[in-house]
Amino acid sequence: MKKVLLTTTAMAFAASMASAGDYSMSGAIKLTYGAFGTGTAAAGADGFTSEADLDIAATSAGGNISMSGTLELDEDGSPATGPVTISTGALTFTYDANDLGALALAPAGGDGEDDNYGDYSFAFGAGGIAVTYTKDQESSDNAMSVSYSAGALSLSLDTLDETTGANGTTGVKKTTVGATYVTGPYTIALSGDDQATQEWDASVAMASGDTTITVAADETEMMSVGIAYTAGSMSLSARQEFNNAAGTDDETEFGITYTDGALTFGAAYDSGDNGKYGDEAELLINAAYVDGDVTVAAKGTDQDEMEVSVTFSF
């Protein structure tokens, strides 16, 4: 009799624990034909590839402490743990090994694109103040961001120490302060750091209806003018640099996106990405069509890269 009571109690306790949280599953199956590079790494030969992903997410729902996590499964067959978050009141702790972007460096011998390597972070927000501290537990590199907003004025202080580095690459150690002020249609932004060769940025943006014009300058005496326009289902943007001391050419950028129901089209050009591949190529054109749970997408670049994919999301 005692064993039956203990078993019944344990089952009731387990059931109550299970009902104290919520869980969900989501995933995608994708079939792709083509080849796309990334950064400075060229694409391989065209061919078929398939991907399958399943995420099982769980979140606690009882008490003053909230905890969430995700189990990630993919076609490689190796389960992985997604970000784990613990929150109480205004404080949040997040652990996501080598995947927090406040710390990011381009690996030596890689494709030239940054890889995240932050492991955990603490975040606090209250009364217009927000503080986030991120650290890599292997190298002890860290980043901290503090911001304060009051009406039209926003102030920020960011510290970054990537001097130990990751994947054979090291970064810088610096502190950057910034301020943004909004008055009528104008947004004024200033920022500068404490490096031996100081870097600073200044910009003024003016919004008028669907159009925003931005004029900016930095420590190299480079100036730029940008314009962004949105009307219904279409968005346009363009930017031109002048007196760019960092390269031989002043960069020219433009982009367009158009959405009509289930159809989306986009094109982006950036002369500063000359010679790059994949989504970072100088010219990228893409289109997608959504039919229920299935998305058919195609994209191509000025590097003769092409990729067509069909994705089922659930």
C-alpha positions as CSV (number, residue, x, y, z in Angstrom):
1,M,0.0,0.0,0.0
2,K,2.8,2.4,0.9
3,K,4.5,1.7,-2.5
4,V,1.3,2.5,-4.3
5,L,0.8,5.8,-2.5
6,L,4.4,6.8,-3.1
7,T,4.1,5.9,-6.8
8,T,0.8,7.8,-7.1
9,T,2.4,10.8,-5.3
10,A,5.4,10.8,-7.6
11,M,3.2,10.6,-10.7
12,A,1.1,13.5,-9.5
13,F,4.2,15.5,-8.7
14,A,5.7,14.7,-12.2
15,A,2.4,15.7,-13.8
16,S,2.2,19.0,-11.9
17,M,5.8,19.7,-13.0
18,A,5.0,18.9,-16.6
19,S,2.0,21.2,-16.6
20,A,4.0,24.1,-15.1
21,G,5.7,24.8,-18.4
22,D,4.9,25.2,-22.1
23,Y,6.7,23.5,-25.0
24,S,6.5,23.8,-28.8
25,M,8.1,22.2,-31.9
26,S,9.0,23.8,-35.1
27,G,11.2,22.9,-38.0
28,A,11.9,23.0,-41.8
29,I,12.8,20.7,-44.6
30,K,14.7,22.3,-47.5
31,L,15.9,21.1,-50.9
32,T,18.4,23.3,-52.8
33,Y,20.0,23.2,-56.2
34,G,23.0,25.4,-57.1
35,A,26.0,26.6,-55.2
36,F,26.6,29.8,-53.2
37,G,29.8,31.0,-51.7
38,T,30.2,33.3,-48.7
39,G,32.5,36.3,-48.1
40,T,35.8,35.7,-49.8
41,A,35.2,31.9,-50.3
42,A,33.9,31.0,-53.8
43,A,31.1,28.6,-54.4
44,G,31.7,25.0,-55.4
45,A,30.1,23.1,-58.3
46,D,26.3,23.2,-58.7
47,G,24.4,20.3,-57.2
48,F,21.5,19.2,-54.9
49,T,21.7,19.5,-51.2
50,S,19.0,18.8,-48.5
51,E,18.5,20.1,-45.0
52,A,16.2,19.1,-42.2
53,D,15.8,20.9,-38.9
54,L,13.7,20.3,-35.8
55,D,13.6,22.6,-32.8
56,I,11.9,21.6,-29.5
57,A,11.5,24.6,-27.3
58,A,10.4,24.6,-23.6
59,T,9.5,27.5,-21.3
60,S,8.7,27.4,-17.6
61,A,5.5,29.1,-16.7
62,G,5.2,29.0,-12.9
63,G,6.9,31.1,-10.2
64,N,8.9,34.3,-10.4
65,I,11.8,32.7,-12.3
66,S,11.3,32.0,-16.0
67,M,13.6,29.5,-17.8
68,S,13.6,28.6,-21.5
69,G,15.7,26.4,-23.7
70,T,15.8,24.6,-27.1
71,L,16.9,21.2,-28.3
72,E,18.0,21.5,-31.9
73,L,18.2,18.5,-34.3
74,D,19.3,18.6,-37.9
75,E,20.3,16.3,-40.8
76,D,23.8,15.7,-39.3
77,G,22.1,13.6,-36.6
78,S,23.9,15.4,-33.7
79,P,21.6,17.1,-31.2
80,A,22.6,20.5,-30.1
81,T,21.4,22.9,-27.3
82,G,20.1,26.3,-28.4
83,P,20.2,29.3,-26.1
84,V,19.2,28.8,-22.5
85,T,17.7,31.8,-20.8
86,I,16.8,32.4,-17.1
87,S,14.9,35.6,-16.2
88,T,13.6,37.1,-13.0
89,G,12.2,40.7,-12.9
90,A,14.5,43.0,-14.8
91,L,17.4,40.6,-15.0
92,T,18.1,38.0,-17.7
93,F,20.9,35.5,-18.1
94,T,21.5,33.9,-21.4
95,Y,23.9,31.0,-22.3
96,D,24.6,30.1,-25.9
97,A,28.0,28.7,-26.5
98,N,30.0,30.6,-29.2
99,D,26.9,32.2,-30.6
100,L,26.4,35.5,-28.9
101,G,27.2,38.2,-31.5
102,A,28.5,40.9,-29.1
103,L,31.9,39.2,-29.6
104,A,32.7,38.3,-33.2
105,L,35.9,38.0,-35.2
106,A,36.7,36.6,-38.7
107,P,38.6,33.3,-38.3
108,A,42.1,33.1,-39.7
109,G,42.0,31.4,-43.1
110,G,38.2,31.6,-43.3
111,D,35.8,33.4,-45.6
112,G,36.5,36.8,-44.2
113,E,33.2,37.0,-42.4
114,D,32.9,37.4,-38.6
115,D,32.0,34.4,-36.5
116,N,30.3,34.8,-33.1
117,Y,32.2,33.5,-30.1
118,G,30.4,35.0,-27.1
119,D,29.2,32.4,-24.6
120,Y,27.0,34.1,-21.9
121,S,25.4,37.4,-21.1
122,F,23.7,39.3,-18.3
123,A,21.1,41.9,-19.2
124,F,19.3,44.4,-17.0
125,G,16.7,47.0,-17.9
126,A,14.7,49.5,-15.8
127,G,13.7,53.1,-15.8
128,G,15.2,54.0,-19.2
129,I,18.5,52.3,-18.4
130,A,19.6,49.1,-20.2
131,V,22.9,47.2,-19.4
132,T,24.2,44.1,-21.2
133,Y,27.4,42.3,-20.4
134,T,28.7,39.5,-22.7
135,K,31.7,37.2,-22.1
136,D,33.6,34.3,-23.8
137,Q,34.5,31.9,-21.0
138,E,37.5,30.4,-22.9
139,S,39.3,33.7,-23.6
140,S,37.7,36.0,-21.1
141,D,37.1,38.5,-23.9
142,N,34.1,40.6,-23.0
143,A,31.8,43.4,-24.2
144,M,29.5,45.7,-22.2
145,S,26.7,48.0,-23.5
146,V,25.1,50.7,-21.3
147,S,22.3,52.9,-22.7
148,Y,20.0,55.5,-21.3
149,S,17.0,57.2,-22.9
150,A,15.0,60.2,-21.7
151,G,12.6,61.7,-24.2
152,A,14.4,62.8,-27.3
153,L,17.9,62.1,-25.9
154,S,19.7,58.7,-25.9
155,L,23.2,58.1,-24.5
156,S,25.3,55.0,-24.9
157,L,28.6,53.6,-23.6
158,D,30.1,50.4,-25.1
159,T,33.2,48.6,-24.0
160,L,34.9,45.9,-26.1
161,D,37.9,43.7,-25.3
162,E,38.7,41.1,-28.0
163,T,42.5,41.1,-27.4
164,T,42.7,37.4,-26.7
165,G,40.6,36.5,-29.6
166,A,39.3,33.3,-31.1
167,N,40.0,31.0,-34.0
168,G,43.5,32.4,-34.6
169,T,42.4,36.0,-34.7
170,T,42.5,38.9,-32.2
171,G,40.6,42.1,-32.0
172,V,40.8,45.5,-30.3
173,K,40.2,46.9,-26.9
174,K,38.2,50.1,-26.9
175,T,35.5,52.2,-25.2
176,T,32.9,54.0,-27.4
177,V,30.5,56.7,-26.2
178,G,27.6,58.0,-28.3
179,A,24.6,60.3,-28.2
180,T,21.5,60.6,-30.3
181,Y,19.0,63.5,-30.2
182,V,15.7,63.7,-32.1
183,T,14.2,67.1,-32.8
184,G,11.3,67.4,-35.1
185,P,12.1,65.6,-38.4
186,Y,15.9,65.5,-37.6
187,T,17.9,62.8,-35.9
188,I,21.5,63.8,-34.8
189,A,23.9,61.1,-33.9
190,L,27.5,61.3,-32.6
191,S,30.0,58.6,-31.4
192,G,33.7,58.3,-30.7
193,D,36.1,55.8,-29.1
194,D,39.3,56.0,-27.1
195,Q,41.7,54.1,-29.4
196,A,45.2,55.5,-30.1
197,T,44.0,56.2,-33.6
198,Q,40.6,57.5,-32.6
199,E,37.5,56.6,-34.6
200,W,34.4,58.8,-34.7
201,D,31.1,59.1,-36.6
202,A,28.6,61.8,-37.0
203,S,25.3,61.9,-38.9
204,V,22.2,63.9,-39.4
205,A,19.0,62.3,-40.8
206,M,15.9,64.2,-41.9
207,A,12.6,62.4,-42.4
208,S,10.0,63.9,-44.6
209,G,6.9,61.7,-45.3
210,D,8.1,58.4,-46.8
211,T,11.6,59.7,-47.4
212,T,14.6,59.9,-45.1
213,I,17.9,61.6,-46.1
214,T,21.1,61.0,-44.1
215,V,24.4,62.9,-44.3
216,A,27.3,61.3,-42.4
217,A,31.1,61.8,-41.8
218,D,33.8,60.0,-39.9
219,E,37.4,60.4,-38.8
220,T,38.9,59.7,-42.2
221,E,37.1,62.8,-43.6
222,M,34.9,60.5,-45.6
223,M,31.4,61.8,-46.2
224,S,28.3,60.0,-47.4
225,V,24.8,60.9,-48.5
226,G,22.0,58.3,-48.2
227,I,18.3,58.3,-49.1
228,A,15.6,55.8,-48.2
229,Y,12.1,55.8,-49.6
230,T,9.1,53.6,-48.8
231,A,5.8,53.6,-50.7
232,G,3.3,50.8,-50.1
233,S,4.9,47.5,-51.1
234,M,8.1,49.0,-52.4
235,S,11.2,50.2,-50.6
236,L,14.2,51.9,-52.2
237,S,17.6,53.0,-50.7
238,A,20.8,54.5,-52.1
239,R,24.0,55.7,-50.6
240,Q,27.1,57.4,-52.0
241,E,30.5,57.9,-50.3
242,F,32.9,60.8,-51.1
243,N,36.6,61.1,-50.2
244,N,36.8,57.5,-48.9
245,A,40.4,57.2,-47.6
246,A,39.9,53.5,-46.8
247,G,39.8,52.4,-50.4
248,T,40.6,53.4,-54.0
249,D,36.9,54.0,-54.8
250,D,34.1,55.8,-53.1
251,E,31.5,53.2,-52.4
252,T,28.1,53.2,-54.1
253,E,25.2,51.3,-52.7
254,F,21.6,50.8,-53.7
255,G,18.8,48.4,-52.9
256,I,15.2,47.7,-53.8
257,T,12.6,45.4,-52.3
258,Y,9.1,44.8,-53.6
259,T,6.3,42.7,-52.0
260,D,3.0,41.8,-53.7
261,G,1.0,39.3,-51.7
262,A,3.0,36.0,-51.7
263,L,5.7,37.3,-54.0
264,T,8.8,39.1,-52.8
265,F,11.6,40.5,-55.0
266,G,14.9,42.2,-53.9
267,A,18.1,43.5,-55.4
268,A,21.1,45.0,-53.6
269,Y,24.4,46.5,-55.0
270,D,27.5,47.5,-53.0
271,S,30.7,48.4,-54.8
272,G,32.6,48.0,-51.5
273,D,31.9,44.2,-51.8
274,N,33.7,43.8,-55.1
275,G,35.1,40.3,-55.4
276,K,33.0,38.8,-52.7
277,Y,30.7,35.8,-53.1
278,G,27.3,34.6,-51.9
279,D,25.0,36.9,-49.9
280,E,28.0,39.3,-49.5
281,A,28.5,39.7,-53.3
282,E,28.7,43.1,-55.0
283,L,25.3,42.4,-56.7
284,L,22.7,40.1,-55.2
285,I,19.2,39.5,-56.7
286,N,16.6,37.3,-55.0
287,A,13.0,36.4,-55.3
288,A,10.6,34.2,-53.2
289,Y,7.1,32.9,-53.5
290,V,5.1,31.6,-50.5
291,D,2.4,29.0,-51.1
292,G,0.9,27.9,-47.7
293,D,3.7,26.3,-45.8
294,V,6.1,26.0,-48.8
295,T,8.4,28.7,-49.9
296,V,10.1,28.7,-53.4
297,A,13.1,31.0,-53.5
298,A,15.8,31.8,-56.1
299,K,18.9,34.1,-55.9
300,G,21.9,34.9,-57.9
301,T,25.0,37.1,-57.9
302,D,27.4,38.9,-60.2
303,Q,29.8,36.0,-59.6
304,D,27.7,33.7,-61.8
305,E,26.3,32.0,-58.6
306,M,22.8,30.6,-58.6
307,E,20.7,28.9,-56.0
308,V,17.1,27.6,-56.1
309,S,15.4,26.2,-53.0
310,V,12.1,24.8,-51.9
311,T,11.4,24.9,-48.1
312,F,8.6,23.4,-46.1
313,S,8.2,25.0,-42.7
314,F,6.2,23.5,-39.8
